[in-house]
Amino acid sequence: MKYLLLLLYVISGAFGMVLVKLGGAESQFSFSKGKLSIETGYFFLIGLILYVISFIVWMIILQKFELTFISPLAYGLLFIALALVSWVFLGETLDLYKIIGIILIISGALTMTVFKK
């Protein structure tokens, strides 16, 4: 169950950030005469909701794992998911350095989980 929460955090965080970025191009924020005006589309709103969900799930995860274990693991997995989702949906490059980083993150995560006491 704890690891399903971690998966939910990674997926909602990665897709939330990508959708906020996609929707940000069509969003407008202005502040005039003490009034805030926001015009945004569905991608931005769905991304924002997913990002808030990821934050709430993160707060739950922090209660269930050791902080020194889960923090690097979760951030590493989020980086991997974000790189892959950005590559697929935003057309961002997945260059050699990102691939090497992903391999290092996976090897570090395996080391932490296999040798965890």
N, CA, C and O of each residue as an XYZ file, in Angstrom:
468
protein
N       0.818     -1.199      0.000
C       0.000      0.000      0.000
C       0.866      1.269      0.000
O       0.566      2.240     -0.696
N       1.952      1.239      0.800
C       2.826      2.411      0.866
C       3.427      2.722     -0.498
O       3.549      3.886     -0.881
N       3.802      1.679     -1.226
C       4.440      1.894     -2.521
C       3.430      2.298     -3.594
O       3.804      2.931     -4.581
N       2.165      1.944     -3.417
C       1.129      2.437     -4.323
C       0.948      3.946     -4.139
O       0.710      4.668     -5.107
N       1.060      4.415     -2.901
C       1.016      5.856     -2.652
C       2.184      6.559     -3.339
O       2.023      7.638     -3.909
N       3.354      5.940     -3.281
C       4.522      6.496     -3.947
C       4.293      6.579     -5.456
O       4.638      7.579     -6.086
N       3.717      5.538     -6.027
C       3.409      5.536     -7.457
C       2.405      6.639     -7.794
O       2.562      7.333     -8.799
N       1.381      6.804     -6.965
C       0.393      7.867     -7.173
C       1.051      9.239     -7.096
O       0.736     10.126     -7.889
N       1.962      9.417     -6.144
C       2.687     10.687     -6.013
C       3.487     10.987     -7.278
O       3.434     12.099     -7.802
N       4.218     10.000     -7.762
C       5.081     10.202     -8.930
C       4.240     10.498    -10.174
O       4.545     11.430    -10.918
N       3.208      9.728    -10.400
C       2.378      9.914    -11.599
C       1.629     11.246    -11.556
O       1.630     11.992    -12.535
N       0.988     11.544    -10.422
C       0.223     12.796    -10.341
C       1.151     14.004    -10.379
O       0.799     15.033    -10.958
N       2.329     13.896     -9.773
C       3.277     15.009     -9.814
C       3.801     15.271    -11.207
O       3.841     16.418    -11.652
N       4.205     14.216    -11.904
C       4.765     14.380    -13.252
C       3.717     14.901    -14.231
O       3.967     15.865    -14.954
N       2.550     14.269    -14.256
C       1.511     14.725    -15.179
C       0.980     16.093    -14.781
O       0.633     16.898    -15.646
N       0.914     16.368    -13.474
C       0.478     17.682    -13.029
C       1.383     18.783    -13.541
O       0.905     19.797    -14.048
N       2.690     18.590    -13.412
C       3.641     19.610    -13.877
C       3.570     19.799    -15.386
O       3.602     20.930    -15.872
N       3.473     18.702    -16.130
C       3.427     18.798    -17.589
C       2.143     19.488    -18.042
O       2.177     20.312    -18.956
N       1.015     19.166    -17.416
C      -0.243     19.814    -17.804
C      -0.266     21.291    -17.426
O      -0.820     22.103    -18.167
N       0.324     21.655    -16.288
C       0.423     23.070    -15.926
C       1.271     23.806    -16.961
O       0.941     24.925    -17.354
N       2.355     23.183    -17.400
C       3.200     23.806    -18.428
C       2.442     23.944    -19.748
O       2.489     24.995    -20.386
N       1.746     22.886    -20.154
C       0.966     22.952    -21.398
C      -0.124     24.014    -21.309
O      -0.316     24.795    -22.241
N      -0.830     24.039    -20.193
C      -1.919     24.995    -20.033
C      -1.456     26.405    -19.749
O      -2.204     27.362    -19.947
N      -0.218     26.539    -19.284
C       0.296     27.866    -18.970
C       0.414     28.772    -20.176
O       0.339     29.993    -20.045
N       0.597     28.192    -21.346
C       0.729     28.988    -22.572
C      -0.566     29.719    -22.896
O      -0.540     30.793    -23.497
N      -1.691     29.147    -22.505
C      -2.980     29.774    -22.808
C      -3.578     30.505    -21.603
O      -4.682     31.043    -21.694
N      -2.867     30.530    -20.488
C      -3.363     31.168    -19.275
C      -2.878     32.606    -19.175
O      -1.793     32.951    -19.645
N      -3.712     33.440    -18.550
C      -3.341     34.833    -18.328
C      -3.689     35.214    -16.892
O      -4.785     34.936    -16.406
N      -2.742     35.850    -16.234
C      -2.935     36.320    -14.876
C      -2.690     37.827    -14.866
O      -1.703     38.303    -15.428
N      -3.583     38.571    -14.232
C      -3.367     40.014    -14.126
C      -3.877     40.510    -12.776
O      -4.790     39.934    -12.184
N      -3.272     41.575    -12.316
C      -3.650     42.184    -11.044
C      -3.789     43.678    -11.288
O      -2.811     44.362    -11.589
N      -5.005     44.174    -11.157
C      -5.255     45.580    -11.425
C      -6.279     46.128    -10.436
O      -7.335     45.531    -10.226
N      -5.963     47.246     -9.844
C      -6.863     47.929     -8.911
C      -7.326     47.004     -7.787
O      -8.489     47.034     -7.385
N      -6.406     46.187     -7.287
C      -6.720     45.305     -6.166
C      -7.502     44.058     -6.536
O      -7.956     43.326     -5.657
N      -7.663     43.810     -7.827
C      -8.410     42.632     -8.273
C      -7.498     41.706     -9.066
O      -6.736     42.140     -9.930
N      -7.595     40.432     -8.753
C      -6.835     39.410     -9.459
C      -7.724     38.802    -10.531
O      -8.849     38.385    -10.256
N      -7.219     38.754    -11.737
C      -7.958     38.166    -12.853
C      -7.170     36.975    -13.384
O      -5.980     37.082    -13.678
N      -7.850     35.840    -13.502
C      -7.214     34.619    -13.995
C      -8.056     34.048    -15.125
O      -9.254     33.810    -14.973
N      -7.409     33.837    -16.252
C      -8.039     33.157    -17.381
C      -7.183     31.943    -17.703
O      -5.995     32.075    -17.997
N      -7.776     30.780    -17.649
C      -6.991     29.571    -17.867
C      -7.849     28.504    -18.546
O      -9.073     28.612    -18.615
N      -7.172     27.482    -19.041
C      -7.869     26.405    -19.729
C      -7.898     25.133    -18.899
O      -7.453     25.101    -17.752
N      -8.430     24.097    -19.507
C      -8.601     22.826    -18.809
C      -7.284     22.147    -18.466
O      -7.159     21.560    -17.391
N      -6.302     22.213    -19.355
C      -5.011     21.577    -19.065
C      -4.398     22.143    -17.787
O      -3.909     21.399    -16.938
N      -4.430     23.466    -17.664
C      -3.855     24.101    -16.488
C      -4.604     23.671    -15.226
O      -3.981     23.335    -14.218
N      -5.929     23.682    -15.278
C      -6.724     23.321    -14.097
C      -6.539     21.864    -13.699
O      -6.398     21.556    -12.515
N      -6.539     20.978    -14.670
C      -6.329     19.553    -14.374
C      -4.923     19.343    -13.828
O      -4.733     18.581    -12.879
N      -3.943     20.009    -14.416
C      -2.568     19.923    -13.929
C      -2.448     20.430    -12.507
O      -1.762     19.821    -11.685
N      -3.101     21.527    -12.211
C      -3.081     22.089    -10.861
C      -3.714     21.125     -9.862
O      -3.185     20.930     -8.767
N      -4.829     20.528    -10.229
C      -5.490     19.545     -9.353
C      -4.573     18.345     -9.109
O      -4.434     17.887     -7.975
N      -3.952     17.839    -10.172
C      -3.038     16.706    -10.017
C      -1.839     17.067     -9.139
O      -1.384     16.254     -8.335
N      -1.339     18.275     -9.298
C      -0.192     18.706     -8.505
C      -0.576     18.833     -7.027
O       0.215     18.481     -6.152
N      -1.774     19.331     -6.746
C      -2.264     19.410     -5.357
C      -2.444     18.003     -4.790
O      -2.109     17.753     -3.632
N      -2.967     17.092     -5.594
C      -3.105     15.698     -5.158
C      -1.740     15.119     -4.807
O      -1.591     14.441     -3.791
N      -0.745     15.388     -5.650
C       0.593     14.862     -5.373
C       1.134     15.413     -4.062
O       1.801     14.692     -3.320
N       0.859     16.675     -3.766
C       1.310     17.264     -2.507
C       0.638     16.593     -1.310
O       1.298     16.288     -0.317
N      -0.650     16.367     -1.400
C      -1.382     15.711     -0.303
C      -0.872     14.290     -0.109
O      -0.662     13.855      1.023
N      -0.674     13.570     -1.193
C      -0.143     12.206     -1.108
C       1.261     12.230     -0.510
O       1.617     11.346      0.269
N       2.064     13.240     -0.869
C       3.414     13.360     -0.317
C       3.363     13.525      1.205
O       4.186     12.948      1.917
N       2.417     14.296      1.700
C       2.280     14.482      3.145
C       1.958     13.146      3.835
O       2.433     12.886      4.941
N       1.167     12.318      3.188
C       0.836     10.995      3.735
C       2.057     10.086      3.684
O       2.347      9.367      4.640
N       2.767     10.124      2.567
C       3.968      9.295      2.395
C       4.999      9.607      3.475
O       5.633      8.698      4.009
N       5.167     10.870      3.792
C       6.151     11.261      4.801
C       5.873     10.615      6.158
O       6.792     10.412      6.951
N       4.632     10.299      6.416
C       4.270      9.678      7.693
C       4.527      8.171      7.693
O       4.572      7.552      8.757
N       4.695      7.581      6.519
C       4.774      6.126      6.413
C       6.185      5.584      6.170
O       6.412      4.385      6.332
N       7.121      6.428      5.792
C       8.480      5.995      5.465
C       9.500      6.780      6.287
O       9.191      7.835      6.842
N      10.705      6.252      6.351
C      11.814      7.024      6.898
C      12.149      8.128      5.897
O      12.246      7.880      4.695
N      12.322      9.336      6.401
C      12.545     10.485      5.531
C      13.814     10.343      4.698
O      13.817     10.675      3.513
N      14.886      9.854      5.303
C      16.157      9.728      4.581
C      16.109      8.633      3.521
O      16.972      8.584      2.645
N      15.129      7.773      3.588
C      14.939      6.735      2.569
C      14.016      7.234      1.460
O      14.343      7.134      0.278
N      12.854      7.776      1.851
C      11.819      8.068      0.860
C      12.096      9.345      0.065
O      11.734      9.428     -1.109
N      12.721     10.323      0.677
C      12.932     11.581     -0.019
C      13.793     11.418     -1.273
O      13.352     11.818     -2.350
N      15.002     10.847     -1.183
C      15.776     10.691     -2.423
C      15.126      9.726     -3.405
O      15.216      9.916     -4.618
N      14.472      8.690     -2.884
C      13.814      7.725     -3.768
C      12.669      8.393     -4.533
O      12.563      8.243     -5.750
N      11.822      9.124     -3.825
C      10.662      9.759     -4.462
C      11.091     10.837     -5.451
O      10.550     10.915     -6.554
N      12.057     11.671     -5.067
C      12.510     12.721     -5.976
C      13.178     12.132     -7.209
O      13.023     12.654     -8.314
N      13.915     11.054     -7.024
C      14.546     10.398     -8.157
C      13.524      9.812     -9.118
O      13.623      9.986    -10.332
N      12.538      9.114     -8.555
C      11.488      8.532     -9.398
C      10.674      9.619    -10.087
O      10.275      9.462    -11.240
N      10.428     10.724     -9.382
C       9.700     11.831     -9.994
C      10.504     12.427    -11.148
O       9.934     12.769    -12.184
N      11.816     12.554    -10.981
C      12.654     13.065    -12.067
C      12.568     12.152    -13.293
O      12.440     12.628    -14.421
N      12.639     10.841    -13.063
C      12.553      9.889    -14.181
C      11.213     10.021    -14.889
O      11.162     10.118    -16.115
N      10.125     10.023    -14.120
C       8.784     10.123    -14.709
C       8.622     11.442    -15.450
O       8.056     11.482    -16.542
N       9.115     12.516    -14.858
C       8.993     13.829    -15.487
C       9.785     13.903    -16.789
O       9.319     14.486    -17.768
N      10.969     13.319    -16.801
C      11.773     13.307    -18.031
C      11.046     12.537    -19.130
O      11.009     12.974    -20.281
N      10.472     11.395    -18.775
C       9.784     10.575    -19.777
C       8.482     11.224    -20.254
O       8.204     11.241    -21.454
N       7.692     11.753    -19.334
C       6.419     12.391    -19.707
C       6.683     13.662    -20.519
O       5.957     13.948    -21.471
N       7.708     14.420    -20.152
C       8.060     15.626    -20.915
C       8.553     15.278    -22.310
O       8.279     15.997    -23.271
N       9.275     14.182    -22.413
C       9.765     13.721    -23.715
C       8.588     13.341    -24.623
O       8.562     13.696    -25.802
N       7.614     12.613    -24.056
C       6.474     12.148    -24.850
C       5.512     13.281    -25.189
O       5.116     13.429    -26.346
N       5.129     14.086    -24.191
C       4.053     15.058    -24.398
C       4.520     16.469    -24.743
O       3.764     17.239    -25.336
N       5.746     16.817    -24.385
C       6.239     18.163    -24.679
C       7.312     18.177    -25.759
O       7.718     19.242    -26.226
N       7.770     16.995    -26.154
C       8.799     16.915    -27.174
C      10.171     17.346    -26.675
O      11.040     17.691    -27.475
N      10.375     17.329    -25.358
C      11.681     17.695    -24.813
C      12.688     16.593    -25.123
O      12.327     15.433    -25.325
N      13.951     16.985    -25.154
C      14.979     16.017    -25.507
C      15.308     15.112    -24.329
O      15.262     15.519    -23.168
N      15.637     13.895    -24.659
C      16.092     12.909    -23.677
C      17.527     12.576    -24.085
O      17.793     11.541    -24.696
N      18.447     13.483    -23.729
C      19.822     13.358    -24.177
C      20.613     12.357    -23.327
O      20.092     11.782    -22.372
N      21.857     12.170    -23.694
C      22.717     11.192    -23.042
C      22.860     11.462    -21.548
O      22.860     10.524    -20.750
N      22.982     12.729    -21.158
C      23.170     13.062    -19.750
C      21.927     12.723    -18.914
O      22.046     12.269    -17.776
N      20.746     12.946    -19.479
C      19.518     12.572    -18.764
C      19.414     11.050    -18.640
O      19.008     10.530    -17.600
N      19.780     10.351    -19.697
C      19.734      8.885    -19.660
C      20.724      8.347    -18.631
O      20.396      7.427    -17.881
N      21.927      8.907    -18.587
C      22.916      8.500    -17.575
C      22.369      8.800    -16.176
O      22.512      7.980    -15.269
N      21.748      9.960    -15.996
C      21.147     10.314    -14.708
C      20.063      9.341    -14.304
O      19.982      8.948    -13.140
N      19.220      8.944    -15.262
C      18.157      7.976    -14.985
C      18.750      6.639    -14.553
O      18.271      6.019    -13.603
N      19.793      6.197    -15.252
C      20.449      4.931    -14.889
C      21.039      5.020    -13.483
O      20.921      4.076    -12.702
N      21.666      6.135    -13.161
C      22.235      6.316    -11.821
C      21.150      6.344    -10.751
O      21.327      5.778     -9.672
N      20.033      6.998    -11.042
C      18.923      7.039    -10.085
C      18.371      5.637     -9.847
O      18.121      5.248     -8.706
N      18.183      4.881    -10.923
C      17.664      3.515    -10.785
C      18.635      2.653     -9.991
O      18.212      1.887     -9.126
N      19.928      2.766    -10.270
C      20.899      1.964     -9.530
C      20.942      2.384     -8.060
O      21.085      1.533     -7.182
N      20.822      3.665     -7.784
C      20.779      4.137     -6.403
C      19.530      3.671     -5.680
O      19.593      3.275     -4.516
N      18.388      3.715     -6.367
C      17.139      3.254     -5.758
C      17.199      1.764     -5.463
O      16.751      1.319     -4.407
N      17.749      0.991     -6.392
C      17.897     -0.449     -6.152
C      18.836     -0.719     -4.988
O      18.573     -1.593     -4.162
N      19.919      0.021     -4.920
C      20.864     -0.142     -3.821
C      20.191      0.170     -2.484
O      20.370     -0.563     -1.511
N      19.417      1.260     -2.437
C      18.747      1.635     -1.193
C      17.714      0.611     -0.777
O      17.588      0.325      0.414
N      16.970      0.051     -1.713
C      15.906     -0.885     -1.345
C      16.431     -2.280     -1.063
O      15.924     -2.958     -0.168
N      17.433     -2.724     -1.803
C      17.962     -4.071     -1.607
C      18.732     -4.176     -0.308
O      18.627     -5.177      0.402
N      19.511     -3.144      0.010
C      20.370     -3.212      1.180
C      19.777     -2.506      2.408
O      20.464     -2.318      3.412
N      18.500     -2.116      2.320
C      17.841     -1.469      3.456
C      17.647     -2.484      4.575
O      17.188     -3.603      4.344
N      17.999     -2.081      5.776
C      17.871     -2.990      6.920
C      16.482     -2.980      7.487
O      16.206     -3.690      8.454
